[in-house]
Amino acid sequence: MIPVSSNTITNGCNPISSNCVVWQGPDIPCINLCTGDSVSDVVAKLATELCTLLDQTSLTNLDLSCLNLASQDVPTDFSELQQLIIDELCALRGRCTALEDDGGGPGSSSTVTATLPGCLQPTINNDLITVLPIDEYAELVAAKVCTLISDITTIKSTLTSHNVRITTLENAATSTTSIPKVTPVCVLPPVLTDIDEVVEALEQEFCDLTTVTGSSTALLSATTYQCQSLNTDNKLFGSGTMSTLEGWNTTPTTVAQSLTNLWLTICDIRAAVKNIQTTCCATTCDSILFTFAGVYNTGILTLNFNGTSAPAGFSECHPSGALVTVSDGTGTVYSTRVQVLDALTGTGTVQINLTSAGLNVYMDYIVTVAFCVTDGTVTCEKASTVTVTNPAGACALPTGVTATIS
């Protein structure tokens, strides 16, 4: 700040806060000091650098035990430490010079050895080296010193970089973070969605899944209920044991393996039953089951043949199927044919449109189905009749009524 003359101001200066005084000197990059910084910032940065230097030159963590110094010779500050290093180096230099002048005699560097401190003891070919010739010792120490100097330089550079980056972060405006988005495939609609919502949906799906399938412990426990000795039991169809089936797991430990064995067992049972149906017994008409029911609604008659069955190899006698006869009880009859066995491969039902059949639309219908099947050797005919209620009959208007009004 610029001195100001005054009779009332001490030493000719106004007492102004250091925050109001700026540094007008040059930029000093090594401490991130810029022209225009307040004196408070300048002093704070200088103090920080001073504290860092004091920490770096502190003797607290140095291990000088290898020097075997007397207590009065232990350095108490950095200057004394530097002098101690110089003294030691000079002593070593004198010894090395004496050794070099000796011409390789009994006291040459090739015969004089030094014990390595623990931190410098290398392991070569699995052997721990604790002693080296003095010249190799010196080379090892020099290499370590160079490494330390390089490390210190790197650390200082890193600290400077970190200081710049931290200052930048401190001066940066507060930024807002956004929740990442992902596109779910099945738990939610396939649109970009906040990831926390997807995680919640996944958790709900997982809970629903475990509610239906049971816990993983229960599923694994279910794999232990395979029949005893099932591996060595003979197959029901064909030769060999169950363990010879392709894909069989002799020791199922997962639900997938247990299900594989279950399906292989079911398929073996089915093959055996089919073989029995084919070869065991002669097929008669008693093996043919025939039943049906009917429902009528707004011109459509629906016949339900579920419960009807015929052994493998049988087909309907007529190419168009069973004969269906519908009567309204007044003498009007409508006939058609339907494929019963084909219907049983689906829902088991067949619909017949009676809107153009000429039947009385208010009467209940008497429906007869003549079912005939054959395997080429045996032909079986079965018929059944049911009465189908016509909902329109409840609302039918009376006919043939004569009314007299007087």
KOLKEKE-30282 format. One record per residue (C-alpha): residue number from 1; residue in three letters; x, y, z. Coordinates in nm, 2 decimals, decimal comma, padded with zeros to 4 digits, m for minus. Layout:
vexti pos->NUM code->ALA u->X v->Y w->Z
...
***
This chain:
vexti pos->1 code->MET u->00,00 v->00,00 w->00,00
vexti pos->2 code->ILE u->00,11 v->00,36 w->m00,05
vexti pos->3 code->PRO u->00,20 v->00,56 w->00,27
vexti pos->4 code->VAL u->m00,03 v->00,85 w->00,34
vexti pos->5 code->SER u->00,09 v->01,15 w->00,55
vexti pos->6 code->SER u->m00,13 v->01,23 w->00,85
vexti pos->7 code->ASN u->m00,09 v->01,38 w->01,19
vexti pos->8 code->THR u->m00,33 v->01,12 w->01,34
vexti pos->9 code->ILE u->m00,21 v->00,80 w->01,16
vexti pos->10 code->THR u->00,08 v->00,59 w->01,30
vexti pos->11 code->ASN u->00,39 v->00,57 w->01,08
vexti pos->12 code->GLY u->00,21 v->00,75 w->00,79
vexti pos->13 code->CYS u->m00,02 v->00,45 w->00,69
vexti pos->14 code->ASN u->m00,39 v->00,40 w->00,70
vexti pos->15 code->PRO u->m00,49 v->00,08 w->00,89
vexti pos->16 code->ILE u->m00,67 v->m00,10 w->00,60
vexti pos->17 code->SER u->m00,77 v->m00,47 w->00,60
vexti pos->18 code->SER u->m00,53 v->m00,70 w->00,41
vexti pos->19 code->ASN u->m00,83 v->m00,82 w->00,21
vexti pos->20 code->CYS u->m00,85 v->m00,47 w->00,06
vexti pos->21 code->VAL u->m00,49 v->m00,46 w->m00,05
vexti pos->22 code->VAL u->m00,38 v->m00,64 w->m00,37
vexti pos->23 code->TRP u->m00,05 v->m00,79 w->m00,49
vexti pos->24 code->GLN u->00,09 v->m00,57 w->m00,76
vexti pos->25 code->GLY u->00,40 v->m00,78 w->m00,82
vexti pos->26 code->PRO u->00,44 v->m01,04 w->m01,10
vexti pos->27 code->ASP u->00,26 v->m01,37 w->m01,13
vexti pos->28 code->ILE u->00,44 v->m01,65 w->m00,94
vexti pos->29 code->PRO u->00,32 v->m01,98 w->m01,09
vexti pos->30 code->CYS u->00,50 v->m02,22 w->m00,86
vexti pos->31 code->ILE u->00,27 v->m02,11 w->m00,57
vexti pos->32 code->ASN u->m00,02 v->m02,02 w->m00,79
vexti pos->33 code->LEU u->00,01 v->m01,65 w->m00,71
vexti pos->34 code->CYS u->m00,13 v->m01,39 w->m00,95
vexti pos->35 code->THR u->m00,11 v->m01,02 w->m00,99
vexti pos->36 code->GLY u->m00,43 v->m00,88 w->m00,83
vexti pos->37 code->ASP u->m00,46 v->m01,14 w->m00,56
vexti pos->38 code->SER u->m00,54 v->m00,99 w->m00,21
vexti pos->39 code->VAL u->m00,26 v->m00,97 w->00,04
vexti pos->40 code->SER u->m00,45 v->m01,21 w->00,25
vexti pos->41 code->ASP u->m00,43 v->m01,47 w->m00,03
vexti pos->42 code->VAL u->m00,06 v->m01,39 w->m00,08
vexti pos->43 code->VAL u->00,02 v->m01,44 w->00,28
vexti pos->44 code->ALA u->m00,19 v->m01,76 w->00,31
vexti pos->45 code->LYS u->m00,02 v->m01,92 w->00,00
vexti pos->46 code->LEU u->00,32 v->m01,82 w->00,13
vexti pos->47 code->ALA u->00,24 v->m01,97 w->00,47
vexti pos->48 code->THR u->00,10 v->m02,29 w->00,31
vexti pos->49 code->GLU u->00,42 v->m02,33 w->00,10
vexti pos->50 code->LEU u->00,63 v->m02,26 w->00,42
vexti pos->51 code->CYS u->00,44 v->m02,53 w->00,61
vexti pos->52 code->THR u->00,49 v->m02,77 w->00,32
vexti pos->53 code->LEU u->00,87 v->m02,70 w->00,32
vexti pos->54 code->LEU u->00,89 v->m02,74 w->00,70
vexti pos->55 code->ASP u->00,71 v->m03,08 w->00,67
vexti pos->56 code->GLN u->00,95 v->m03,18 w->00,39
vexti pos->57 code->THR u->01,26 v->m03,08 w->00,58
vexti pos->58 code->SER u->01,14 v->m03,21 w->00,91
vexti pos->59 code->LEU u->01,39 v->m03,46 w->01,07
vexti pos->60 code->THR u->01,12 v->m03,63 w->01,28
vexti pos->61 code->ASN u->01,07 v->m03,93 w->01,05
vexti pos->62 code->LEU u->01,44 v->m03,98 w->00,95
vexti pos->63 code->ASP u->01,61 v->m04,30 w->01,06
vexti pos->64 code->LEU u->01,98 v->m04,22 w->01,13
vexti pos->65 code->SER u->02,05 v->m04,53 w->01,33
vexti pos->66 code->CYS u->02,29 v->m04,67 w->01,06
vexti pos->67 code->LEU u->02,53 v->m04,38 w->01,13
vexti pos->68 code->ASN u->02,58 v->m04,48 w->01,49
vexti pos->69 code->LEU u->02,58 v->m04,12 w->01,60
vexti pos->70 code->ALA u->02,63 v->m04,01 w->01,96
vexti pos->71 code->SER u->02,34 v->m03,82 w->02,10
vexti pos->72 code->GLN u->02,52 v->m03,49 w->02,09
vexti pos->73 code->ASP u->02,60 v->m03,54 w->01,72
vexti pos->74 code->VAL u->02,24 v->m03,61 w->01,60
vexti pos->75 code->PRO u->02,13 v->m03,31 w->01,38
vexti pos->76 code->THR u->01,85 v->m03,10 w->01,52
vexti pos->77 code->ASP u->01,77 v->m02,90 w->01,21
vexti pos->78 code->PHE u->01,80 v->m02,93 w->00,83
vexti pos->79 code->SER u->02,12 v->m02,73 w->00,82
vexti pos->80 code->GLU u->02,29 v->m02,97 w->01,06
vexti pos->81 code->LEU u->02,16 v->m03,26 w->00,86
vexti pos->82 code->GLN u->02,31 v->m03,12 w->00,54
vexti pos->83 code->GLN u->02,64 v->m03,07 w->00,71
vexti pos->84 code->LEU u->02,63 v->m03,42 w->00,85
vexti pos->85 code->ILE u->02,57 v->m03,56 w->00,50
vexti pos->86 code->ILE u->02,86 v->m03,35 w->00,36
vexti pos->87 code->ASP u->03,09 v->m03,47 w->00,64
vexti pos->88 code->GLU u->03,00 v->m03,83 w->00,57
vexti pos->89 code->LEU u->03,05 v->m03,79 w->00,20
vexti pos->90 code->CYS u->03,38 v->m03,63 w->00,26
vexti pos->91 code->ALA u->03,49 v->m03,91 w->00,49
vexti pos->92 code->LEU u->03,38 v->m04,17 w->00,23
vexti pos->93 code->ARG u->03,56 v->m03,98 w->m00,05
vexti pos->94 code->GLY u->03,88 v->m03,99 w->00,16
vexti pos->95 code->ARG u->03,85 v->m04,36 w->00,21
vexti pos->96 code->CYS u->03,77 v->m04,42 w->m00,15
vexti pos->97 code->THR u->04,07 v->m04,22 w->m00,26
vexti pos->98 code->ALA u->04,29 v->m04,41 w->m00,03
vexti pos->99 code->LEU u->04,15 v->m04,73 w->m00,16
vexti pos->100 code->GLU u->04,20 v->m04,63 w->m00,52
vexti pos->101 code->ASP u->04,56 v->m04,53 w->m00,45
vexti pos->102 code->ASP u->04,62 v->m04,87 w->m00,29
vexti pos->103 code->GLY u->04,63 v->m05,04 w->m00,63
vexti pos->104 code->GLY u->04,39 v->m05,32 w->m00,55
vexti pos->105 code->GLY u->04,59 v->m05,45 w->m00,25
vexti pos->106 code->PRO u->04,44 v->m05,62 w->00,05
vexti pos->107 code->GLY u->04,25 v->m05,29 w->00,13
vexti pos->108 code->SER u->04,12 v->m05,22 w->m00,22
vexti pos->109 code->SER u->03,75 v->m05,16 w->m00,30
vexti pos->110 code->SER u->03,72 v->m05,51 w->m00,42
vexti pos->111 code->THR u->03,80 v->m05,65 w->m00,08
vexti pos->112 code->VAL u->03,66 v->m05,39 w->00,16
vexti pos->113 code->THR u->03,30 v->m05,46 w->00,23
vexti pos->114 code->ALA u->03,01 v->m05,28 w->00,40
vexti pos->115 code->THR u->02,70 v->m05,41 w->00,57
vexti pos->116 code->LEU u->02,38 v->m05,30 w->00,40
vexti pos->117 code->PRO u->02,10 v->m05,16 w->00,61
vexti pos->118 code->GLY u->01,77 v->m05,35 w->00,60
vexti pos->119 code->CYS u->01,60 v->m05,11 w->00,36
vexti pos->120 code->LEU u->01,88 v->m05,16 w->00,10
vexti pos->121 code->GLN u->01,92 v->m05,53 w->00,12
vexti pos->122 code->PRO u->01,82 v->m05,68 w->m00,22
vexti pos->123 code->THR u->01,72 v->m06,04 w->m00,29
vexti pos->124 code->ILE u->01,91 v->m06,20 w->m00,58
vexti pos->125 code->ASN u->01,83 v->m06,55 w->m00,70
vexti pos->126 code->ASN u->01,64 v->m06,60 w->m00,37
vexti pos->127 code->ASP u->01,94 v->m06,50 w->m00,17
vexti pos->128 code->LEU u->01,92 v->m06,20 w->00,06
vexti pos->129 code->ILE u->02,23 v->m05,98 w->00,01
vexti pos->130 code->THR u->02,34 v->m05,82 w->00,34
vexti pos->131 code->VAL u->02,70 v->m05,73 w->00,25
vexti pos->132 code->LEU u->02,85 v->m05,57 w->m00,06
vexti pos->133 code->PRO u->03,20 v->m05,45 w->m00,17
vexti pos->134 code->ILE u->03,24 v->m05,08 w->m00,09
vexti pos->135 code->ASP u->03,23 v->m04,97 w->m00,45
vexti pos->136 code->GLU u->02,91 v->m05,16 w->m00,52
vexti pos->137 code->TYR u->02,77 v->m05,03 w->m00,19
vexti pos->138 code->ALA u->02,85 v->m04,67 w->m00,31
vexti pos->139 code->GLU u->02,68 v->m04,73 w->m00,64
vexti pos->140 code->LEU u->02,37 v->m04,88 w->m00,48
vexti pos->141 code->VAL u->02,35 v->m04,58 w->m00,24
vexti pos->142 code->ALA u->02,39 v->m04,34 w->m00,53
vexti pos->143 code->ALA u->02,12 v->m04,51 w->m00,73
vexti pos->144 code->LYS u->01,89 v->m04,49 w->m00,43
vexti pos->145 code->VAL u->01,97 v->m04,12 w->m00,38
vexti pos->146 code->CYS u->01,89 v->m04,05 w->m00,75
vexti pos->147 code->THR u->01,56 v->m04,24 w->m00,72
vexti pos->148 code->LEU u->01,47 v->m04,04 w->m00,41
vexti pos->149 code->ILE u->01,55 v->m03,71 w->m00,58
vexti pos->150 code->SER u->01,34 v->m03,82 w->m00,88
vexti pos->151 code->ASP u->01,06 v->m03,92 w->m00,65
vexti pos->152 code->ILE u->01,07 v->m03,59 w->m00,46
vexti pos->153 code->THR u->01,06 v->m03,40 w->m00,79
vexti pos->154 code->THR u->00,76 v->m03,60 w->m00,90
vexti pos->155 code->ILE u->00,59 v->m03,54 w->m00,56
vexti pos->156 code->LYS u->00,65 v->m03,17 w->m00,58
vexti pos->157 code->SER u->00,51 v->m03,16 w->m00,93
vexti pos->158 code->THR u->00,21 v->m03,36 w->m00,83
vexti pos->159 code->LEU u->00,15 v->m03,13 w->m00,53
vexti pos->160 code->THR u->00,17 v->m02,83 w->m00,75
vexti pos->161 code->SER u->m00,08 v->m02,98 w->m01,00
vexti pos->162 code->HIS u->m00,31 v->m03,09 w->m00,72
vexti pos->163 code->ASN u->m00,30 v->m02,74 w->m00,57
vexti pos->164 code->VAL u->m00,40 v->m02,59 w->m00,91
vexti pos->165 code->ARG u->m00,68 v->m02,84 w->m00,95
vexti pos->166 code->ILE u->m00,81 v->m02,80 w->m00,60
vexti pos->167 code->THR u->m00,81 v->m02,42 w->m00,64
vexti pos->168 code->THR u->m01,00 v->m02,46 w->m00,97
vexti pos->169 code->LEU u->m01,26 v->m02,69 w->m00,80
vexti pos->170 code->GLU u->m01,30 v->m02,45 w->m00,51
vexti pos->171 code->ASN u->m01,36 v->m02,16 w->m00,74
vexti pos->172 code->ALA u->m01,59 v->m02,34 w->m00,98
vexti pos->173 code->ALA u->m01,96 v->m02,28 w->m00,96
vexti pos->174 code->THR u->m02,17 v->m02,54 w->m00,79
vexti pos->175 code->SER u->m02,27 v->m02,80 w->m01,05
vexti pos->176 code->THR u->m02,58 v->m03,02 w->m01,05
vexti pos->177 code->THR u->m02,57 v->m03,39 w->m01,12
vexti pos->178 code->SER u->m02,83 v->m03,57 w->m01,32
vexti pos->179 code->ILE u->m02,95 v->m03,92 w->m01,26
vexti pos->180 code->PRO u->m02,83 v->m04,16 w->m01,53
vexti pos->181 code->LYS u->m03,09 v->m04,30 w->m01,77
vexti pos->182 code->VAL u->m03,12 v->m04,64 w->m01,92
vexti pos->183 code->THR u->m03,37 v->m04,80 w->m02,16
vexti pos->184 code->PRO u->m03,54 v->m05,10 w->m02,00
vexti pos->185 code->VAL u->m03,64 v->m05,40 w->m02,21
vexti pos->186 code->CYS u->m03,92 v->m05,57 w->m02,02
vexti pos->187 code->VAL u->m03,97 v->m05,44 w->m01,67
vexti pos->188 code->LEU u->m04,09 v->m05,10 w->m01,80
vexti pos->189 code->PRO u->m04,18 v->m04,94 w->m02,13
vexti pos->190 code->PRO u->m03,87 v->m04,93 w->m02,36
vexti pos->191 code->VAL u->m03,80 v->m04,56 w->m02,32
vexti pos->192 code->LEU u->m03,52 v->m04,37 w->m02,15
vexti pos->193 code->THR u->m03,59 v->m04,39 w->m01,78
vexti pos->194 code->ASP u->m03,41 v->m04,28 w->m01,46
vexti pos->195 code->ILE u->m03,20 v->m04,57 w->m01,34
vexti pos->196 code->ASP u->m03,34 v->m04,55 w->m00,99
vexti pos->197 code->GLU u->m03,69 v->m04,62 w->m01,13
vexti pos->198 code->VAL u->m03,56 v->m04,92 w->m01,33
vexti pos->199 code->VAL u->m03,39 v->m05,06 w->m01,02
vexti pos->200 code->GLU u->m03,72 v->m05,03 w->m00,82
vexti pos->201 code->ALA u->m03,91 v->m05,20 w->m01,11
vexti pos->202 code->LEU u->m03,64 v->m05,48 w->m01,12
vexti pos->203 code->GLU u->m03,67 v->m05,53 w->m00,74
vexti pos->204 code->GLN u->m04,05 v->m05,56 w->m00,77
vexti pos->205 code->GLU u->m04,02 v->m05,81 w->m01,06
vexti pos->206 code->PHE u->m03,77 v->m06,01 w->m00,86
vexti pos->207 code->CYS u->m04,00 v->m06,02 w->m00,56
vexti pos->208 code->ASP u->m04,29 v->m06,13 w->m00,78
vexti pos->209 code->LEU u->m04,07 v->m06,40 w->m00,93
vexti pos->210 code->THR u->m03,96 v->m06,54 w->m00,60
vexti pos->211 code->THR u->m04,32 v->m06,53 w->m00,48
vexti pos->212 code->VAL u->m04,42 v->m06,76 w->m00,77
vexti pos->213 code->THR u->m04,11 v->m06,98 w->m00,79
vexti pos->214 code->GLY u->m04,01 v->m06,98 w->m00,42
vexti pos->215 code->SER u->m03,67 v->m06,87 w->m00,29
vexti pos->216 code->SER u->m03,34 v->m07,00 w->m00,43
vexti pos->217 code->THR u->m03,31 v->m07,21 w->m00,12
vexti pos->218 code->ALA u->m03,64 v->m07,38 w->m00,18
vexti pos->219 code->LEU u->m03,56 v->m07,43 w->m00,55
vexti pos->220 code->LEU u->m03,23 v->m07,60 w->m00,47
vexti pos->221 code->SER u->m03,40 v->m07,81 w->m00,20
vexti pos->222 code->ALA u->m03,65 v->m07,93 w->m00,46
vexti pos->223 code->THR u->m03,37 v->m08,08 w->m00,66
vexti pos->224 code->THR u->m03,30 v->m08,33 w->m00,37
vexti pos->225 code->TYR u->m03,64 v->m08,50 w->m00,41
vexti pos->226 code->GLN u->m03,55 v->m08,71 w->m00,72
vexti pos->227 code->CYS u->m03,65 v->m09,07 w->m00,67
vexti pos->228 code->GLN u->m03,39 v->m09,28 w->m00,49
vexti pos->229 code->SER u->m03,18 v->m09,50 w->m00,72
vexti pos->230 code->LEU u->m03,34 v->m09,34 w->m01,03
vexti pos->231 code->ASN u->m03,00 v->m09,32 w->m01,20
vexti pos->232 code->THR u->m02,96 v->m09,70 w->m01,19
vexti pos->233 code->ASP u->m03,33 v->m09,79 w->m01,25
vexti pos->234 code->ASN u->m03,41 v->m09,94 w->m01,59
vexti pos->235 code->LYS u->m03,59 v->m09,72 w->m01,84
vexti pos->236 code->LEU u->m03,96 v->m09,80 w->m01,89
vexti pos->237 code->PHE u->m03,92 v->m09,78 w->m02,27
vexti pos->238 code->GLY u->m03,62 v->m09,93 w->m02,43
vexti pos->239 code->SER u->m03,31 v->m10,09 w->m02,28
vexti pos->240 code->GLY u->m03,06 v->m09,94 w->m02,04
vexti pos->241 code->THR u->m03,08 v->m09,74 w->m01,72
vexti pos->242 code->MET u->m03,21 v->m09,39 w->m01,68
vexti pos->243 code->SER u->m02,86 v->m09,25 w->m01,65
vexti pos->244 code->THR u->m02,79 v->m09,36 w->m02,01
vexti pos->245 code->LEU u->m03,04 v->m09,12 w->m02,15
vexti pos->246 code->GLU u->m02,88 v->m08,83 w->m02,34
vexti pos->247 code->GLY u->m02,87 v->m08,52 w->m02,12
vexti pos->248 code->TRP u->m02,93 v->m08,71 w->m01,80
vexti pos->249 code->ASN u->m02,77 v->m08,55 w->m01,48
vexti pos->250 code->THR u->m02,66 v->m08,82 w->m01,23
vexti pos->251 code->THR u->m02,61 v->m08,56 w->m00,96
vexti pos->252 code->PRO u->m02,85 v->m08,27 w->m01,02
vexti pos->253 code->THR u->m02,74 v->m07,96 w->m00,82
vexti pos->254 code->THR u->m02,94 v->m07,69 w->m01,01
vexti pos->255 code->VAL u->m03,31 v->m07,65 w->m01,09
vexti pos->256 code->ALA u->m03,22 v->m07,66 w->m01,46
vexti pos->257 code->GLN u->m03,06 v->m08,00 w->m01,42
vexti pos->258 code->SER u->m03,35 v->m08,13 w->m01,21
vexti pos->259 code->LEU u->m03,60 v->m08,01 w->m01,47
vexti pos->260 code->THR u->m03,40 v->m08,19 w->m01,74
vexti pos->261 code->ASN u->m03,42 v->m08,52 w->m01,55
vexti pos->262 code->LEU u->m03,79 v->m08,46 w->m01,49
vexti pos->263 code->TRP u->m03,87 v->m08,41 w->m01,86
vexti pos->264 code->LEU u->m03,65 v->m08,71 w->m01,96
vexti pos->265 code->THR u->m03,84 v->m08,92 w->m01,70
vexti pos->266 code->ILE u->m04,18 v->m08,80 w->m01,83
vexti pos->267 code->CYS u->m04,08 v->m08,87 w->m02,19
vexti pos->268 code->ASP u->m03,97 v->m09,22 w->m02,09
vexti pos->269 code->ILE u->m04,31 v->m09,28 w->m01,93
vexti pos->270 code->ARG u->m04,50 v->m09,14 w->m02,23
vexti pos->271 code->ALA u->m04,30 v->m09,36 w->m02,47
vexti pos->272 code->ALA u->m04,38 v->m09,66 w->m02,25
vexti pos->273 code->VAL u->m04,75 v->m09,58 w->m02,23
vexti pos->274 code->LYS u->m04,77 v->m09,52 w->m02,61
vexti pos->275 code->ASN u->m04,61 v->m09,86 w->m02,66
vexti pos->276 code->ILE u->m04,87 v->m10,02 w->m02,43
vexti pos->277 code->GLN u->m05,15 v->m09,85 w->m02,62
vexti pos->278 code->THR u->m05,01 v->m09,97 w->m02,95
vexti pos->279 code->THR u->m04,90 v->m10,33 w->m02,87
vexti pos->280 code->CYS u->m05,07 v->m10,43 w->m02,55
vexti pos->281 code->CYS u->m05,43 v->m10,49 w->m02,61
vexti pos->282 code->ALA u->m05,68 v->m10,51 w->m02,90
vexti pos->283 code->THR u->m05,88 v->m10,19 w->m02,95
vexti pos->284 code->THR u->m06,26 v->m10,22 w->m02,92
vexti pos->285 code->CYS u->m06,54 v->m09,97 w->m02,94
vexti pos->286 code->ASP u->m06,53 v->m09,95 w->m02,56
vexti pos->287 code->SER u->m06,21 v->m09,75 w->m02,60
vexti pos->288 code->ILE u->m06,41 v->m09,48 w->m02,78
vexti pos->289 code->LEU u->m06,55 v->m09,21 w->m02,55
vexti pos->290 code->PHE u->m06,81 v->m08,98 w->m02,69
vexti pos->291 code->THR u->m07,00 v->m08,69 w->m02,52
vexti pos->292 code->PHE u->m07,10 v->m08,34 w->m02,61
vexti pos->293 code->ALA u->m07,30 v->m08,04 w->m02,48
vexti pos->294 code->GLY u->m07,46 v->m07,75 w->m02,67
vexti pos->295 code->VAL u->m07,53 v->m07,38 w->m02,62
vexti pos->296 code->TYR u->m07,74 v->m07,16 w->m02,84
vexti pos->297 code->ASN u->m07,72 v->m06,78 w->m02,86
vexti pos->298 code->THR u->m07,84 v->m06,54 w->m03,13
vexti pos->299 code->GLY u->m07,84 v->m06,78 w->m03,42
vexti pos->300 code->ILE u->m07,51 v->m06,96 w->m03,33
vexti pos->301 code->LEU u->m07,52 v->m07,32 w->m03,19
vexti pos->302 code->THR u->m07,19 v->m07,41 w->m03,01
vexti pos->303 code->LEU u->m07,11 v->m07,78 w->m02,96
vexti pos->304 code->ASN u->m06,85 v->m07,87 w->m02,70
vexti pos->305 code->PHE u->m06,69 v->m08,21 w->m02,75
vexti pos->306 code->ASN u->m06,44 v->m08,20 w->m02,46
vexti pos->307 code->GLY u->m06,45 v->m08,54 w->m02,29
vexti pos->308 code->THR u->m06,46 v->m08,72 w->m02,63
vexti pos->309 code->SER u->m06,16 v->m08,93 w->m02,72
vexti pos->310 code->ALA u->m06,04 v->m09,20 w->m02,96
vexti pos->311 code->PRO u->m05,72 v->m09,41 w->m02,95
vexti pos->312 code->ALA u->m05,43 v->m09,32 w->m03,18
vexti pos->313 code->GLY u->m05,48 v->m09,43 w->m03,53
vexti pos->314 code->PHE u->m05,85 v->m09,37 w->m03,55
vexti pos->315 code->SER u->m06,01 v->m09,11 w->m03,78
vexti pos->316 code->GLU u->m06,36 v->m09,01 w->m03,86
vexti pos->317 code->CYS u->m06,55 v->m09,23 w->m04,10
vexti pos->318 code->HIS u->m06,68 v->m08,95 w->m04,32
vexti pos->319 code->PRO u->m06,44 v->m08,70 w->m04,46
vexti pos->320 code->SER u->m06,66 v->m08,41 w->m04,34
vexti pos->321 code->GLY u->m06,70 v->m08,55 w->m03,99
vexti pos->322 code->ALA u->m06,99 v->m08,64 w->m03,77
vexti pos->323 code->LEU u->m07,35 v->m08,59 w->m03,87
vexti pos->324 code->VAL u->m07,53 v->m08,32 w->m03,67
vexti pos->325 code->THR u->m07,92 v->m08,31 w->m03,68
vexti pos->326 code->VAL u->m08,10 v->m08,01 w->m03,53
vexti pos->327 code->SER u->m08,48 v->m08,02 w->m03,48
vexti pos->328 code->ASP u->m08,71 v->m07,74 w->m03,34
vexti pos->329 code->GLY u->m08,98 v->m07,99 w->m03,23
vexti pos->330 code->THR u->m09,23 v->m07,87 w->m03,50
vexti pos->331 code->GLY u->m09,11 v->m08,10 w->m03,77
vexti pos->332 code->THR u->m08,84 v->m07,87 w->m03,91
vexti pos->333 code->VAL u->m08,49 v->m08,04 w->m03,92
vexti pos->334 code->TYR u->m08,15 v->m07,91 w->m04,02
vexti pos->335 code->SER u->m07,85 v->m08,13 w->m04,08
vexti pos->336 code->THR u->m07,48 v->m08,07 w->m04,13
vexti pos->337 code->ARG u->m07,14 v->m08,23 w->m04,05
vexti pos->338 code->VAL u->m06,86 v->m08,12 w->m03,81
vexti pos->339 code->GLN u->m06,51 v->m08,25 w->m03,76
vexti pos->340 code->VAL u->m06,50 v->m08,37 w->m03,40
vexti pos->341 code->LEU u->m06,14 v->m08,50 w->m03,38
vexti pos->342 code->ASP u->m06,01 v->m08,19 w->m03,54
vexti pos->343 code->ALA u->m06,20 v->m07,98 w->m03,28
vexti pos->344 code->LEU u->m06,04 v->m08,18 w->m03,00
vexti pos->345 code->THR u->m05,69 v->m08,07 w->m03,12
vexti pos->346 code->GLY u->m05,79 v->m07,71 w->m03,03
vexti pos->347 code->THR u->m06,06 v->m07,58 w->m02,80
vexti pos->348 code->GLY u->m06,28 v->m07,88 w->m02,84
vexti pos->349 code->THR u->m06,57 v->m07,67 w->m02,97
vexti pos->350 code->VAL u->m06,75 v->m07,62 w->m03,30
vexti pos->351 code->GLN u->m06,99 v->m07,34 w->m03,39
vexti pos->352 code->ILE u->m07,29 v->m07,39 w->m03,64
vexti pos->353 code->ASN u->m07,47 v->m07,09 w->m03,79
vexti pos->354 code->LEU u->m07,85 v->m07,16 w->m03,78
vexti pos->355 code->THR u->m07,96 v->m06,82 w->m03,90
vexti pos->356 code->SER u->m08,05 v->m06,96 w->m04,24
vexti pos->357 code->ALA u->m08,16 v->m07,31 w->m04,12
vexti pos->358 code->GLY u->m08,53 v->m07,24 w->m04,13
vexti pos->359 code->LEU u->m08,58 v->m07,35 w->m03,77
vexti pos->360 code->ASN u->m08,83 v->m07,18 w->m03,53
vexti pos->361 code->VAL u->m08,63 v->m06,91 w->m03,37
vexti pos->362 code->TYR u->m08,83 v->m06,93 w->m03,04
vexti pos->363 code->MET u->m08,82 v->m07,31 w->m02,98
vexti pos->364 code->ASP u->m08,57 v->m07,51 w->m02,79
vexti pos->365 code->TYR u->m08,36 v->m07,73 w->m03,02
vexti pos->366 code->ILE u->m08,31 v->m08,11 w->m03,01
vexti pos->367 code->VAL u->m07,95 v->m08,18 w->m03,13
vexti pos->368 code->THR u->m07,83 v->m08,53 w->m03,22
vexti pos->369 code->VAL u->m07,47 v->m08,60 w->m03,32
vexti pos->370 code->ALA u->m07,38 v->m08,93 w->m03,49
vexti pos->371 code->PHE u->m07,01 v->m08,99 w->m03,42
vexti pos->372 code->CYS u->m06,83 v->m09,25 w->m03,63
vexti pos->373 code->VAL u->m06,45 v->m09,34 w->m03,62
vexti pos->374 code->THR u->m06,24 v->m09,62 w->m03,77
vexti pos->375 code->ASP u->m05,88 v->m09,74 w->m03,77
vexti pos->376 code->GLY u->m05,93 v->m09,93 w->m04,10
vexti pos->377 code->THR u->m06,01 v->m10,25 w->m03,91
vexti pos->378 code->VAL u->m06,25 v->m10,15 w->m03,64
vexti pos->379 code->THR u->m06,54 v->m09,91 w->m03,71
vexti pos->380 code->CYS u->m06,73 v->m09,76 w->m03,41
vexti pos->381 code->GLU u->m07,05 v->m09,56 w->m03,43
vexti pos->382 code->LYS u->m07,18 v->m09,37 w->m03,13
vexti pos->383 code->ALA u->m07,47 v->m09,11 w->m03,11
vexti pos->384 code->SER u->m07,59 v->m08,88 w->m02,84
vexti pos->385 code->THR u->m07,89 v->m08,64 w->m02,82
vexti pos->386 code->VAL u->m07,92 v->m08,33 w->m02,61
vexti pos->387 code->THR u->m08,19 v->m08,05 w->m02,58
vexti pos->388 code->VAL u->m08,04 v->m07,70 w->m02,62
vexti pos->389 code->THR u->m08,23 v->m07,42 w->m02,45
vexti pos->390 code->ASN u->m08,32 v->m07,13 w->m02,68
vexti pos->391 code->PRO u->m08,30 v->m06,80 w->m02,47
vexti pos->392 code->ALA u->m08,55 v->m06,64 w->m02,72
vexti pos->393 code->GLY u->m08,82 v->m06,89 w->m02,62
vexti pos->394 code->ALA u->m08,88 v->m06,71 w->m02,28
vexti pos->395 code->CYS u->m08,98 v->m06,40 w->m02,48
vexti pos->396 code->ALA u->m09,19 v->m06,58 w->m02,76
vexti pos->397 code->LEU u->m09,52 v->m06,42 w->m02,85
vexti pos->398 code->PRO u->m09,82 v->m06,66 w->m02,83
vexti pos->399 code->THR u->m09,97 v->m06,76 w->m03,17
vexti pos->400 code->GLY u->m10,31 v->m06,90 w->m03,27
vexti pos->401 code->VAL u->m10,50 v->m06,69 w->m03,00
vexti pos->402 code->THR u->m10,83 v->m06,54 w->m03,09
vexti pos->403 code->ALA u->m10,94 v->m06,24 w->m02,89
vexti pos->404 code->THR u->m11,30 v->m06,10 w->m02,88
vexti pos->405 code->ILE u->m11,36 v->m05,74 w->m02,78
vexti pos->406 code->SER u->m11,72 v->m05,65 w->m02,69
***
